[in-house]
Structure formats: C-alpha cells, structure tokens
Amino acid sequence: MNLQGIDHIELYVGDARQAAFYYCTAFGFQVHAQGGPETGLKGQRSLLVGQGDIRMVLTSALGPDHPAAEFVSKHGDGVAVIAIEVDDATSAYERFVERGATPVSSPARYALGDASVTTAEVGGFGDVVHRLVQRDGPRAEFLPGVFTMSEVDPAVEGRLLGTIDHFAVCVPSNTLEATVKYYHDVFGFEEIFEEYIQVGEQAMFSKVVQSTSKLVTLTMLEPDPTRQAGQIDDFLRWHGGAGVQHVAFTADDIVGTVRALGERGVHFAKTPATYYAALHQRMSDLVVPVSDLQDVGVLVDRDHWGHLLQIFTESMHVRRTLFLEVIERRGALTFGSGNIKALYEAKNRELTGVAR
C-alpha cells in the first residue's frame, strides 16, 4: 500500500478561531477553508490553515459530546489526526484493519462537481488516529461539500515554512517496542534510526520509523524508567498519555525563517554560547557562519548524507506540551546524535522552574 505523504493534520483545540489567529499571525499561515454545522460538520467548528505544502485543520467542539471536547479535556490542545494520502482509502482501510489496526471510521465519500475525497480512519498511538485520504479529480477543494474554501491573498510574502518533516511522539515506558512493531506490521514502516540519549541523570530511548515512500516519519520517544524522570515523563503526565510532542516543519533558509518568526513574536528554546564555541571542532565544513547560527540559536548536526539544522519553539500551551520545530535539511536524510541531545537540553532549560 503506497502512503503518498502527509495530506494534513488536525488539531483539536479549545477555540479554533483563536488558534487560527495565532498560527496565521505568528507563523505566517493563511486560512484556506472553514466549516461548521452550516456546512455539514455536526457539533464542531473547523478552520483549515495552510502554508507551502502544510495543511492544518483546527477543530473545536461545539458541545460536550463531540470527540474534540473529550480530547481537549484529557490532553489539552494537540494533534488528534495525522492524515495520510493513499491511492485507495477503502482498500487501505480494509488491509490495515486486517493487519491489526483498530477501526475508527469506515470509508466515507465527499463530492462536489468533479472533485471527490474518500476518507477512512484507523487507530495510531494513544488517542491519535490516522485518516486515510484518497483524492480524485480537481484538488481545489479540501473536503468537497463540507468545507467552504476561502480566498487566499496571493500578495502575502514568500512562505516561511514548506512541509511537515516529521512528528515526535512520546510513549509511556515499556511501550516503545510494541508501538514500533505496530507501525511495521500494520503500515509497513521501517526503522531507520535508533538512539539512547543521556542528559545528566535523565535518559530516553528513541526509534525513528518511516513509511516506504519516506514521506511519513515518526520519531518515537520513551523515557528510561530506571533513570531520573525528565521532560518525556513530564509530557506524558501533562498530556495524559502518549501523543505528539512536536511537529517539525521544514524551512528553505532556517536562519532567515527563525529571524522572521522571532519578529512575529515566536519564542525559541535557548542554546548556550558554549555550544557554538565547540562547533568548529565538531563540524569543520559548516555551510552557515557560526555567528549566524548563534544569533538565532539554531543547532547544526550531520549524518552520512549531509547537514541538519534545527531549533525548537517554546510551547505555546498552558500544559507546556505541544510545540513546534523548524528544520532545514542540507542533504541529511536521518537525524544527528549531537542535535538530539542538544535539543533535549534546550527544552530542559525552557522547562526549568516549571513544577514537575
């Protein structure tokens, strides 16, 4: 079964309009479509925001019986749906269920004119589900007949963010192996990276799984229960179980993007000057001046294929859970060990003083 990439993600949030205002103001997204009871979306209000190839649906419940109400009550604002484009949603749904996936929503078709979209949903990790999306005909519509498309201002300056690179997923202790096996057995994902990260008395296990198309990547994180509790434990407690800790968006020019986002009010995790003092010894062929990296706090690492530049935003939520990452790949295909530890330490510094 060919998984063609991320079609969109859906966040369940307390107030979809406020969330859309934040993402548009701070990160440069634009509203592409909206829907609610008047368009056939029962019990919810949703806005589709987009930028580059990124599409995010922000959904709020209009009553206590909608799934978004339960999700937000349990987890706070967060990623509830990772939608994957497939050739045949019905066939994919049936095959994944046969392989052991939990059925969530059976195939449903939406159509308007020559455009049609078929969706179906199966369980993923925690309370996050995977929506299988089959698109036929013109792609001007997002969900034909259910979402009303909006006019997008073509005069807006060039994009800051391009695509979804990966998702970081926190899972409880002693469930990492089973979660990785589930994605291998059901969806055909392959493990492409593994790391054990120690920071002081804290430690975590990390495994990266990826679809055969290489367009859907999940970084799975599990705390080591034999070590001191840390930020992964914090996320699991504050979020109320397994979930998406952060979504990584690509940038063509990460230094320029981070500067622009900073001017829009986005705050980023801090990196100490000592990191950059030792950078030349660790990375002798840097493609970006160290002064530029240090000026905005971007981290740099490498794998066998090239360089990887990364930075975390601070969490924008009261639970200190979901946050975002900006990443630029200059040839790198996986993840560098140095950045993983440095990013973990940066997030720890942000959380210093937050009650655990």
N, C-alpha and C positions, 0 to 999 in steps of 0.2 A: 504494500500500500504506500503510495507516494505522498508524503507530507510535504506540501509545497512551501511551507513557511508560515509565519505568524500573520493571520488575517487581521486580527485586532485583539485587544484585551479589554475586559470590562471590570471596572472598579465599582464596588458597592460603597456608597458614601452617604453621609448624613444629609448633605444638601448638594445636589448635583449642580445647581446654578452657581453656588459659591465655589465649588471645586473647579468648575469650568472657568470661572473668572480668574482663579489662581493660576491654573495651568496656562491660560492664554496670556495673562499679564506677566507672569514670572518666566515662563519657558517658551513663549512665542507660538503656542498652538492657536488654531482658529476653530471656531465652531462650524462643523460641516453639515450637521443634521440634528434633528431633535424629534422626540416622540413622547407620547403620554396617552392617557385614556382617550383623548380625541382622535388619535391616530391608530388606536387598537392595542396599545400597550396597557394592559389592565393593571391597575394598582401601582403604577410606577411612573416616574419622570426620568427620562434619559436624554443626554446630550452626547453627540459624537464630536470629539475634537481630533484634529489631525495636524500633522506637520511632516514633511517629507513622505516617507512610506509608513509612518507611525499612525495608527488609528486607535483611539481610546474611547470607550463608551463609559460615561459616568452616570450611574443609576442610583436613584433614591427611591425608597418605598414611600407610598402614599398612605399606607396603613400597616398595622402590626402583623397581618397575615402574609405579607409578601416576603419571599426569601431574603431580599436585601435588608429587611428590618432585623431579622434574626442574625444575619451575618454581621451587620454593623454593631448590634448589641453585644455579640460574642467577641468580635475581633477588632472593632473599630473600622475606619476606612481602610480598604485594602483591595488587592487583586482577587476577584472571585472567579473570573473566567479567563482562560488562555485559549483563544480561538485559533484553530489551525486550518488552513485551506487544504482541501483534498479534491481529488478528481470526482469521487462518487461518495457523497456523505452517507447514503443509505448502506452501501456495501461496506464502507469503513466502519460504521456503527455496528453492523452485524458481526463483522470479523473481530473487532476489538472486544465485544461482549463475549463472543465465543472463546476468546483467549483469556478471559477472566476480568475484563473491565466491568465496573459497576454501571448499569444503565441508569441514566438520569433523565433524559428527554428523548423520546423516539423521533424519527425524522419528520420534519415539517417543512413545507414549501411556501415561499413568499414570492409573489409575482406582480409585476406592473409593466404593461406593454410587452416588449421583447426581453426584458430583464427578469431573471428569476434567481432565487437563492434558496438552497435547501440546507437546513441545519439539523444537527442531532448532537446530543451531549452524553459524555461518559465521565466517570469519576477520575480524578487525578490524585493529588496528595491532599491530606487534610480536608478542608471544605472547598477546595479549588477544583473546578471541573474544566474539562476540555470540550469546547464547542467545535464540532467538525463542520466546515463551511464549504459548500460547493456553489460556485458562481457560474451562471450560464448567461450568455447574451451580453448586452452593454453593461459596463461597470460603473455607470454614472450614479446608480442607486446603491445605497449601503444595504438596507433591508427593505426591498420594494413593498410599498403599500403599508408599511408600518412606521418607518422613519420618513419625515419630511425633510428633504435636502435644503440647505441654506446656501445663499450666495456667499462665496469666499472672495475676499478682497485680493485681487491679483497684484495690487500695488504694494503689498506688505514686503518688507525687505527679505533678502535671502534667508533660507532656513538655517536654524541653529543646530537642529538635530535631524538625523537621517532615518535610521532604522532601529528596531529592537535587536540588540546583540545577544543578550541572554537574560535569564532570570536567576536570582539567587534564592534558594529555597531552604528554609530551616526546618528540620525534622527532629522529633524527640530522640533521646539516646536509645540506642539499640534498635533503631528502625531504618537506618541508612541502607543497609544491605538489602532489606526487603523492598524498600522503595526503588532502589536501582534495578533490582530484579524485575519488579512490576513493569517498569518502563521498557526493559529489554524484552520481556516475554509478551507484553501486550502491544506495544507500539514499535518494537524493533529498534529501540535506541541502543547505541553502543557507548561504552565508557571510553572517554578519550583522555582523561586526566585524573590523577589521584594525588592527594597531598595530606600530610598530617602536620598541622600548624600549631606551634607552641609559642605563646606570648606570656612570659613570666610564669605564673602558676596556672594559667589557663591553657586550654588546648581544645582543638576540634579536628574532626575528620572531614575531608572534602572529597567528593567524587563528582566529576562532570560527565553528564550523559548528553548525547546528541543524536538527532534523527539522521537517517542515512543520507538525506538531502543536505545535511549540515546547516539547515536553516532554522532549526529549533534546538536551543541549547539550554539545559538546566544545570546550574551549579548547586549540588546538594550539600548542605552543611549540617553536621551533627556534633553536639558537644561531647567531649570526653567526660563521662561521669566520675572518673577516678581523679580528676583534677578540680581545681577551684572553679566555681561557677563564674561564667562570664557573660558576654553580650549575647551569645546564641541562646543561653539559658534565659536571659532577660527577655529576648524577643518571644520565645516560646511561652513565657509566663504572661507577658503583657499582651501578646496577640491571642492567647488562649489556644495554643496548639500549633501544628505545622502550618506554614504559609509562606508567601512570597515576602522575603525581607527587602529585596530591592530589585528594580528593573533597570537594566543597563541600556542606554541609548547611545548610538554612535554619533560622532561628530567628524567632519572633514578636517577641521582645524580646531583641536581641543583648546589650545591656548586662547584663541580668539573667541571661541564659544563660551569658555568659562568667564572671560572678562565681560562679555556681553550679558551673560546671565547674572553676574555679580552686580552689574549696573541696574538690572531689573529687580534686584532685591533678593536673589537666591544666595543662601549661605552654604559654604562648603566646609567639610571636615579639614582641620588644620594639620599641617605637616611641619615638624621642627626643622630648623636650619641645618642641623647635623645630618639629616637625610641627604641634603644636597651637597654638603661638604665632602661626603664619601662617594658621590655619584660617579665622578670621573674615574675613580679606581674600579668601580664595578661595571661601568658602561663606557668604554673607550671610544665608541663610534656613535655618539649621540647625534640625532638628526635635528634636535631643537636645542637652542642655547640653554644652559643650566639656569641662567638668570631669568629667562622667560618662564621656565617651569617653576622656579622658586617663587616668582612674582605672583603666580596664581595658585600654587600649591599642588600642581599636577605631579603624579608619580609616573615613573617610567621603568619598564622591565623588558625582557625579551624571551622568546622561545626559539626553537630551531629555525623558524622561518622569518623572524623579523622582530620589530619593536611593538610594544604595547604601552599606551599612555592612558592613565585612569585617574579619576577623582570621584569621591562620594559627595553628595549633597548632605546637609543635615536633614534629619527627619522633620517633616512639616506637620506631624500629627501629635496630638496630646499624649498618646500612648508611647511615643518615641519608637514606633515600629517601622512602617514603610518609609523608605527613602529611595533616592534615585542615584544612578551612576552615569557619568559621561565617560565614554571610552573612544579612543582612536586607535585603530589597528594599522600599523605600517608594516604589513607583511605577516604579522603574528597570527597564528591560527588557533592557539590554545591560550594558556594562562601562565604567567611567570610566577615562580615561587616567591620571589622577593616582594612583588607587589601585594600578594595575598596577605602576607604578614604585615606589611606596612599599612595597608588599607584597614586591617583589623585593628592595628594600634591607633590609627587615626579615629576610627569610630569609638574606640575605648576612651580616647581623650574627650570626645564630644559628650560621652555619657558620664564622665567623671562628675560626681556630685548628684547624679540622678539616683533617687532611692531605689535600692535593689531589695 
